[in-house]
Amino acid sequence: MQKAKKKTYKNGLRVITVPMKDNPTVTVLVLVGTGSDYEPKEINGISHFLEHMCFKGTLKRNSPKIISHELDALGCQYNAFTSEEYTGYYAKGDSKNFNQMFDIVSDIYLNSTFPLAEMEKEKGVIIEEINMYEDMPQAHVQDLFGEVLYGDQPAGRSTLGTKDNIQKMVRDNFVEYKKKHYVADNTVVIVAGNVTSEEVYKEVNKYFKDVPLNKSGKKPKTKDTQDEPNIKISYKETDQTHFVFGVRSFDIFDKRNMTVAMLGGVLGAGMSSRLFSKLREEMGVAYYVRAYNQPSLDHGSFQISAGVNNERVVEVLKEIIKECNLLINEKVTEKELDKVKALIIGNTKMSLEATDDIANYYGSQELMKREIKTLEEKIKEIKKVTVLDIQKMAKIIFKTKNLNLAIIGPYKENTPFLDVLKF
């Protein structure tokens, strides 16, 4: 894997370049450190709405059609995304079009004008996006799980916001929010592909010289404590129950995260994992089941999610807890852990074959942690995890008082599920 080169400008702007001489494509990605975790309750959803509005017109390109036409004419893949803690804008295409791509992406990021007519139309688009996710229980249950964990604070609210919030937003909300967060020391520009670092710096000097210098807005600290199991049920007539079962884990700076990730691998990585084997192959009650660690800046959670037969949810939850208890009471074998390590290393390598994946890999590390680890360094961390580490970690995180459960399905009472939530 190609090495990344970092340059920090006097204004705090960080630029990551990953030259890949033999790759025919290039990805231009701009990340900014803000998302729904930074939002006051009354404007929850503005990070995502602002991301949409950045494509609706700029000082140089005064309509969304001009922006999309130019990118389509270059044969690009392009989009943007908003998470709890960062937002990104990118274009990927033929490396010979690098200069034009950089021009457009930087224009979207720096010079958006938030036209009023486009804003009113986009309100309808975002409300339909909210409706779409509410009709997708497999996705919507993740928002429900955030509410269970964090309640009425930014980390417990949806990235999309509420329909009422979306309807009430005005242009000044976007102008003020962008001024507060879209600043030099909160921005990382990443370019991966068949361009040199010097070519990238030339474009950065040209377009980012006037990026705002004020200090970026701060993220309110997340209250991350729990004294007893929590459960939240959303009644919906469905043919399948979707749930997220989980416990609190650690923030992204904690050195124990790799051990939690390997524990998740034992339970849910691949078709030979314990939960896949149990729920799908043995019991025949689920199509998908996943287990994974999700660390954030000042909180984290270990989650197990699945869609299962409505009649057998309690039985499934009992089996999941049984598997978690097994990790507490017995060490995994060296053979099983070696298999998990090989699978995760292999999947990680395959996930970094394209320029956009590489840009995200390096850029998210720099934005969130202000450090970059190579793939080789990550692999060394994976290989260091021992069977004893897994057992010790299971004892730390799998505690009854830390249990959380979010469910979407045809249920009105939580009593049957509360009776199950104990290790």
C-alpha positions, 0 to 999 in steps of 0.5 A, a space after each residue: 500500500 502506498 505511503 501517505 505524505 502530510 503537510 500542515 499549512 500555517 493556517 492549520 489546514 492539513 493536506 494528505 497526498 498518496 501518490 499512486 503512479 500506476 493507478 489510472 484514477 484519482 480521488 479528491 476528498 475534503 473532510 471537515 470535523 463536524 457532524 450531528 454530534 456538534 449540533 444544538 438540539 434546535 438545529 439537529 440535522 443541519 450538518 447533513 442539510 448543509 452538505 446537500 446545500 453545498 451542491 446547490 450553487 456556488 459563486 462560480 457555478 450558480 446552479 446544481 445542474 452546472 455542478 453535476 453537468 461538469 462532474 458527469 462530463 468528466 466521467 466522475 463518481 462524486 458525492 458527499 456524506 455526513 456522519 456524527 463527527 465528520 462530513 466529506 465531499 469527494 470526486 473520483 475520476 480519470 487522473 488526467 482530469 485532476 485539476 478540473 476535479 479539484 477546482 469543482 470539489 474545492 468550489 463546492 466546499 468553499 464557495 457555496 451560496 445556499 440559494 433560498 429557492 434551492 433550500 426550500 426544495 431540498 427540505 422536501 428531499 431531506 424529509 423524503 430521505 427521513 421517510 425512506 430510512 424510517 421505512 427501512 428498519 434495518 437502518 432505522 434501528 441504528 438511530 434507535 440504538 443511539 437514543 438508548 445509549 445516549 438519550 437527549 444529547 447530540 450523540 443520541 440524535 439522528 444525523 438526518 435531524 427531525 422533520 420539524 427541524 428541517 422545515 424550520 431551518 433558514 439560510 442564516 442557520 447554514 451561513 452561521 454553522 459553516 462559518 463556525 465549523 468549515 475553517 482551516 484547522 478543522 479541514 483535511 484535504 486528501 488526494 490519492 491517485 496518479 498525481 504528485 504531491 507537488 501538483 496537489 500543493 499547487 492546487 491547494 495554494 490556488 484554491 484554499 489560500 482564503 479558507 477561514 481562519 477562525 477557531 472551529 466550533 467545539 463538540 459538547 462532551 458526551 455523557 457516557 455512563 450507565 447504571 442498569 440495562 436499557 431498552 427501547 422498542 419501536 412498534 412496527 408491523 414487520 415480517 422480521 424483527 430488527 435489533 441492535 444489542 450492545 454495550 458501552 466500549 471505548 473512545 477512538 484513542 483507547 489502545 484496547 479498541 483492537 482487542 474489542 474489534 477482534 472480539 467482534 470478529 470471533 462473534 461476527 466476522 465471516 460465515 464461520 463466525 460463532 453468531 453466523 453459525 449459530 443463528 443462520 446455519 444452526 437455528 435458521 432464524 436470521 439472514 444477517 448478523 453482525 458484531 462490531 466495535 464503533 468507537 467515537 471521539 469521546 464514547 464508543 459501543 460494541 454492537 451486535 445487530 440482526 434481523 430475525 424471525 418475529 416468533 423467536 427474538 427472545 430465544 435469539 437474544 438468549 443465544 447471543 448472551 450465551 455466546 458472550 458468556 462463553 467468551 467470559 468463561 472460556 478462552 478462544 482457541 489459538 486456531 480460531 483467533 488466527 482465523 479471525 485475524 487472517 480474515 480481518 487482515 484480508 478484508 482490510 487489504 481488499 477494502 483498500 484497493 481503490 483510490 477513494 477507499 485509500 483517501 478515506 482510510 488516511 483522511 479519517 485517521 488524520 481528521 479524527 486522531 491527528 495521526 496516521 497509521 499505515 496498513 502494516 502498522 494496523 496489521 501488527 496491532 491485529 497480530 498482537 491480540 492474544 486469546 487472553 486479551 479477548 477473555 479479559 476484554 469480554 469480562 470488562 465490557 460484558 456486564 449486565 448494567 452496561 446492556 442496551 437493546 433497541 428493537 423494531 418490530 410488532 411489539 408493544 411491551 418490553 417486559 419479555 426482553 428486559 427479563 433476558 438482559 443479563 449476563 
